[in-house]
Amino acid sequence: MRTGAEYLASLNDGRTVLVDGEKVDNVLEHPAFAPVAHTIAEMFDLAADETNGMQYTAPETGSTANKVFGIPRSRDELADRRAAIETWAQHTHGWIGRSPDHVGTFLAAFAAHPEMFANDGGRDFGANVSDYYKRLLNENLYVSYAIIPPQVSRATTASGWEGEYLQAGVVEETADGLIIRGSQMLATGGAIADEIFVSCIKPLGPDDTDFAVGFVVPTNAAGLKQYVRRPYIPAVTSGFDYPLTSRYDEPDSLLVFDDVLIPWDRVFVDRDTTGVRRQFFDTGAHVLGNWQAQIRFATKLQFIAGVARRVTQVNGVDKIPSVQEKLGELAALVSGVQSAVLAAEYTAEPDDAGMWLPGKAALYGSMGLQSEIYPRVIAILRDLVGGGVLQLPSSVKDLTSPLTAPDIQRYVQSPGVPAEERVKLFKLAWDIIGSEFAGRHQQYEMFYAGAPFVVKGAYTYRNYDYDSAVQKVVQFTDNYKIDSE
């Protein structure tokens, strides 16, 4: 099992990561990436410690592997997988949104269905998928993904844009592989990942064949550049003042391909508009991958609920009925997501390849409300902290300076709660509701699985058994007539 130290040692590999107009020489030495990279390293160490129950013997390799990457072939294995995912999620309290188990789960589902990657053009990429999955298991890889076109225009697809190859696509086929040119978003964690899976989850038209690809690329591939959004970590004053930002600020990257060679053994889908949809939805990858996401989301909400409850205790308002009502609503929201995770597991069934998939109705039902649940949870916490987050000391130095510490100790405290503890709690609350990190997370959770209208219309609506519901209504209405009493 790969250790955290081994992961960190692999990061200085010549990858091209660009921030503030400059190339980062070594992401492990850059203040924007080093803290979150060390968080990922801690996760790998958790998995490498066999006492944490995250290891199993993978039938594909016969070797020890990480349970979060396993193909669940029984109900018990599905439950074990959830427990392993929870171990990682609880370590980060759910604040690492695209941890290695997310894309790794998609790759596991791909490997369970190599037949879905047969290509009518003569090449069968199923072997590539299977071989890469074995690499994932053996090397405990951190794979990110970029599966959304750049926001050039949402009115048309790439073939209708002015300018060639704005979206990543095949510009040339060679004996060695495909030459990729263009850009793709949004590679969360890409700057500190080992490799990136690149494809397109948005529907493509018949003229978009060149952009209908799926492949994995090393982050240090020649010609691959990552343009990272403004990192928040370098601006924090301390880990005390910004306890979440300083640990969990994942980089988000726009990938730019300057004629990057993708060798044939790394290609999963080659200019196949049906194939790019099939890899996500016919393999069960979208279901299994988003179940991992909901496990992580439930863990995060539980943490936020804990902050809210602690705030009311410190402020001495937790016995007020209106406050209890707010806490009750918060509990209902969090419990709903947690219950959906378990309901999806309870209603799981094996697919035709023997891979157990969580129940779609429960999973997509929860996903359909994520864009509403998260803002409401944040609003409740914002209401409960009130002005307390606005009268905090400017930084931790106010608690340590002889000039300011006496006043802070006297005036910024609560009964039985000294200044340091109170300030620490409310700084944490601010990093959830008010910092740049907080703003990014609200936007992130609202669009985690796509635009809300797509999630509800394409996933939640289509995976609810409306036929049975309508049939019950029809059966009821057929039992009485106009002259019924």
Number of C-alpha atoms within 10 A of each C-alpha: 19 17 17 20 13 13 23 17 10 12 20 14 15 14 24 21 23 17 14 11 7 10 15 19 15 16 22 20 13 12 15 22 26 19 20 23 25 18 18 26 19 19 20 24 19 20 26 21 13 12 9 12 16 21 21 16 14 18 12 15 13 10 14 15 25 26 25 30 27 28 25 23 17 16 19 12 16 24 15 19 21 20 17 23 22 20 21 24 25 17 15 23 21 25 24 24 22 22 26 23 27 24 21 26 24 23 26 29 30 27 25 25 21 19 15 22 27 17 17 8 9 7 13 18 22 22 16 19 29 19 15 19 24 20 13 20 24 19 14 24 21 23 27 28 26 23 20 20 24 19 11 13 12 10 9 11 18 26 19 13 15 10 9 14 19 21 28 30 28 23 16 13 13 11 7 11 16 23 18 26 24 22 23 26 24 21 27 22 28 28 30 27 23 22 19 24 23 24 26 22 20 14 12 20 16 11 13 17 18 21 30 27 24 23 21 21 20 17 25 19 17 15 15 23 23 25 23 21 13 14 19 20 26 14 12 15 14 15 13 17 24 23 19 23 27 25 21 24 24 27 22 20 24 21 27 21 24 16 19 21 22 21 16 18 16 20 23 30 26 25 18 22 21 15 21 25 18 18 25 20 15 15 27 22 25 18 24 25 20 21 29 24 25 21 22 29 26 24 24 22 25 21 18 22 21 13 19 24 21 15 21 19 14 17 16 12 15 18 10 10 10 11 17 15 12 18 22 12 15 25 17 12 22 23 15 14 26 20 16 23 25 19 17 22 23 15 14 19 18 14 13 10 10 14 24 23 25 25 22 24 20 25 26 26 20 23 27 22 17 24 24 13 21 22 17 15 23 22 13 18 25 19 13 20 19 9 10 18 19 12 10 19 17 11 16 19 15 17 19 12 10 10 11 13 16 13 13 19 14 11 10 18 17 15 8 8 14 15 19 15 15 19 25 16 20 21 25 22 26 24 20 25 21 15 19 17 22 18 13 12 21 18 13 15 18 19 15 19 18 16 12 18 12 14 22 21 13 13 21 21 16 14 17 15 11 11 9 10 10 11 11 12 11 11 10 10 10 9 8 10 8 5 5 6 5
